[in-house]
Amino acid sequence: MQSAYKKHTSPYPKFHIFTLSLYVDKLQYYVLVLYKIHKCIAHVFYYFFLHSSYDIFCLL
């Protein structure tokens, strides 16, 4: 009975939840950074793609 009570009051679950929240914060940050990088790459890609397509039309 006492061992079960000790298990429930151990600080490990709280610590686990805390580390999980830290990982989630880091994950959100990395997703935001990746999203910004992707947006930047997409803009550059579309810019070059549009200009190259215009060049192709000019060549035609």
Summary of the structure (lengths in Angstrom):
residues: 60
radius of gyration: 25.8
end to end distance: 85.1
largest distance: 85.1
contacts: 107
relative contact order: 0.06
helix: 92%
strand: 0%
